[in-house]
């Protein structure tokens, strides 16, 4: 087995440890049966509160940060390190596996979250300067419209734009960010459908007034 494939699989297994479902089992709840039915941080916050949601986000971020930082330059027993493969490409493979695992977790019946928290963790681990740019984009989009799903899709879409502006278009991280922009839009397709229908919930209305 190649190094990049082995580490993608490890990333997938780590990604399959979905924070809301792990913490939910400890509390005796399955948030896929509550609220929006999504196993992500937003639904965790809305249905279980701040402490629960914080634990969820920490797990969903660390489950990609730790493998990327640990495995990218590590030699796996019996596989070793492929000198012909760029380390950024290996890091991207691990991150891709983790995001896929979060959305389709093998440990939870292939029903997970939408992937953004794990994607943010990947950006922070691979290119730390990209993380504040993406977070700033999310904040601006959220304050503009007040919709978490819309802000998330917009932030993911801007990640490759930020990389291109920084002069690193064409590398493994750029293509990963471009692919993830489309993937996050796809995982949030129900949010976009509700937004078009005018039925999407606007979060934190006390902070952000409803837009017409």
C-alpha positions as semicolon CSV with decimal commas, in nm:
position;residue;x (nm);y (nm);z (nm)
1;X;0,000;0,000;0,000
2;X;0,129;0,347;-0,086
3;X;0,209;0,598;0,187
4;X;-0,048;0,851;0,067
5;X;-0,329;0,593;0,053
6;X;-0,245;0,452;0,395
7;X;-0,246;0,796;0,552
8;X;-0,569;0,894;0,375
9;X;-0,732;0,586;0,533
10;X;-0,597;0,676;0,877
11;X;-0,729;1,028;0,825
12;X;-1,069;0,884;0,734
13;X;-1,081;0,669;1,048
14;X;-0,986;0,970;1,263
15;X;-1,249;1,180;1,086
16;X;-1,511;0,916;1,162
17;X;-1,485;1,008;1,531
18;X;-1,770;1,262;1,508
19;X;-1,766;1,495;1,808
20;X;-2,141;1,542;1,848
21;X;-2,206;1,168;1,833
22;X;-1,926;1,079;2,074
23;X;-2,031;1,342;2,329
24;X;-2,395;1,263;2,261
25;X;-2,344;0,899;2,355
26;X;-2,194;1,008;2,685
27;X;-2,503;1,220;2,747
28;X;-2,744;0,961;2,611
29;X;-2,867;1,163;2,312
30;X;-2,829;1,140;1,936
31;X;-2,851;1,492;1,795
32;X;-2,930;1,345;1,453
33;X;-3,275;1,294;1,605
34;X;-3,298;1,655;1,725
35;X;-3,320;2,001;1,568
36;X;-3,201;2,005;1,209
37;X;-3,090;1,642;1,232
38;X;-2,730;1,734;1,148
39;X;-2,441;1,601;1,354
40;X;-2,250;1,929;1,348
41;X;-2,156;2,208;1,584
42;X;-2,444;2,441;1,499
43;X;-2,711;2,182;1,573
44;X;-2,518;2,081;1,886
45;X;-2,527;2,442;2,008
46;X;-2,894;2,488;1,931
47;X;-3,010;2,164;2,090
48;X;-2,758;2,093;2,367
49;X;-2,599;2,422;2,468
50;X;-2,258;2,588;2,472
51;X;-2,060;2,333;2,672
52;X;-2,172;2,045;2,455
53;X;-2,105;2,242;2,137
54;X;-1,756;2,345;2,254
55;X;-1,664;1,982;2,320
56;X;-1,798;1,888;1,977
57;X;-1,595;2,152;1,795
58;X;-1,276;2,063;1,985
59;X;-1,307;1,698;1,886
60;X;-1,395;1,778;1,525
61;X;-1,097;2,012;1,492
62;X;-0,838;1,808;1,682
63;X;-0,922;1,485;1,499
64;X;-0,766;1,635;1,187
65;X;-0,502;1,861;1,343
66;X;-0,336;1,577;1,535
67;X;-0,313;1,333;1,239
68;X;-0,188;1,603;1,002
69;X;0,082;1,723;1,241
70;X;0,179;1,374;1,349
71;X;0,152;1,166;1,031
72;X;0,264;1,400;0,752
73;X;0,632;1,340;0,816
74;X;0,606;1,007;0,998
75;X;0,718;0,673;0,856
76;X;0,449;0,408;0,894
77;X;0,570;0,055;0,976
78;X;0,613;-0,147;0,660
79;X;0,537;0,154;0,439
80;X;0,792;0,422;0,518
81;X;0,812;0,762;0,351
82;X;0,778;0,808;-0,025
83;X;1,039;1,069;-0,117
84;X;0,865;1,127;-0,449
85;X;0,549;1,259;-0,280
86;X;0,544;1,619;-0,152
87;X;0,470;1,647;0,219
88;X;0,191;1,900;0,147
89;X;0,023;1,639;-0,072
90;X;0,042;1,388;0,214
91;X;-0,105;1,643;0,456
92;X;-0,386;1,715;0,210
93;X;-0,462;1,343;0,175
94;X;-0,491;1,307;0,553
95;X;-0,715;1,614;0,569
96;X;-0,933;1,491;0,283
97;X;-0,976;1,158;0,458
98;X;-1,075;1,332;0,781
99;X;-1,336;1,553;0,614
100;X;-1,483;1,255;0,428
101;X;-1,487;1,056;0,751
102;X;-1,672;1,335;0,930
103;X;-1,944;1,343;0,665
104;X;-1,964;0,964;0,620
105;X;-1,832;0,816;0,949
106;X;-1,776;0,441;0,945
107;X;-1,836;0,425;1,322
108;X;-2,179;0,594;1,307
109;X;-2,363;0,440;1,015
110;X;-2,211;0,681;0,759
111;X;-2,432;0,966;0,887
112;X;-2,219;1,252;1,012
113;X;-2,190;1,628;0,989
114;X;-2,120;1,871;0,705
115;X;-1,746;1,898;0,744
116;X;-1,663;2,265;0,798
117;X;-1,516;2,245;1,149
118;X;-1,288;1,962;1,040
119;X;-1,194;2,154;0,726
120;X;-1,100;2,457;0,937
121;X;-0,881;2,234;1,151
122;X;-0,713;2,106;0,835
123;X;-0,641;2,458;0,714
124;X;-0,500;2,553;1,053
125;X;-0,270;2,250;1,057
126;X;-0,150;2,272;0,696
127;X;-0,134;2,650;0,642
128;X;-0,203;2,845;0,964
129;X;-0,224;3,181;0,784
130;X;-0,520;3,056;0,581
131;X;-0,733;2,989;0,890
132;X;-0,781;3,353;1,004
133;X;-0,858;3,458;0,645
134;X;-1,131;3,194;0,614
135;X;-1,267;3,274;0,961
136;X;-1,277;3,646;0,879
137;X;-1,470;3,566;0,562
138;X;-1,718;3,359;0,764
139;X;-1,767;3,638;1,020
140;X;-1,825;3,904;0,753
141;X;-2,072;3,683;0,566
142;X;-2,255;3,592;0,885
143;X;-2,283;3,951;1,003
144;X;-2,404;4,049;0,656
145;X;-2,690;3,797;0,634
146;X;-2,713;3,611;0,965
147;X;-2,722;3,260;0,815
148;X;-2,468;3,005;0,937
149;X;-2,501;2,781;0,631
150;X;-2,458;3,066;0,383
151;X;-2,158;3,203;0,573
152;X;-2,001;2,856;0,578
153;X;-2,043;2,801;0,205
154;X;-1,907;3,148;0,130
155;X;-1,605;3,101;0,360
156;X;-1,519;2,765;0,203
157;X;-1,551;2,917;-0,146
158;X;-1,313;3,198;-0,056
159;X;-1,035;2,968;0,069
160;X;-0,889;2,898;-0,278
161;X;-0,929;3,267;-0,362
162;X;-0,722;3,361;-0,059
163;X;-0,457;3,105;-0,159
164;X;-0,448;3,237;-0,514
165;X;-0,413;3,593;-0,383
166;X;-0,119;3,475;-0,171
167;X;0,051;3,341;-0,483
168;X;0,024;2,970;-0,403
169;X;-0,234;2,865;-0,662
170;X;-0,160;2,531;-0,824
171;X;-0,022;2,349;-0,519
172;X;-0,188;2,055;-0,342
173;X;-0,350;2,276;-0,080
174;X;-0,500;2,503;-0,345
175;X;-0,661;2,213;-0,532
176;X;-0,780;2,067;-0,203
177;X;-0,938;2,401;-0,107
178;X;-1,102;2,429;-0,449
179;X;-1,245;2,077;-0,418
180;X;-1,360;2,143;-0,062
181;X;-1,538;2,463;-0,173
182;X;-1,760;2,253;-0,396
183;X;-1,792;1,976;-0,138
184;X;-1,903;2,211;0,140
185;X;-2,156;2,371;-0,096
186;X;-2,288;2,020;-0,165
187;X;-2,311;1,920;0,203
188;X;-2,501;2,244;0,267
189;X;-2,737;2,199;-0,029
190;X;-3,038;2,164;0,203
191;X;-2,948;2,497;0,367
192;X;-2,926;2,663;0,028
193;X;-3,261;2,514;-0,076
194;X;-3,427;2,648;0,240
195;X;-3,261;2,985;0,185
196;X;-3,406;3,006;-0,165
197;X;-3,746;2,905;-0,028
198;X;-3,725;3,163;0,251
199;X;-3,748;2,901;0,527
200;X;-3,386;2,889;0,646
201;X;-3,345;2,970;1,017
202;X;-3,151;3,287;1,089
203;X;-2,921;3,225;1,383
204;X;-2,871;3,452;1,683
205;X;-3,139;3,701;1,591
206;X;-3,056;3,912;1,892
207;X;-2,711;3,974;1,745
208;X;-2,796;3,994;1,377
209;X;-3,129;4,138;1,271
210;X;-3,336;3,954;1,014
211;X;-3,261;4,068;0,659
212;X;-3,529;4,103;0,399
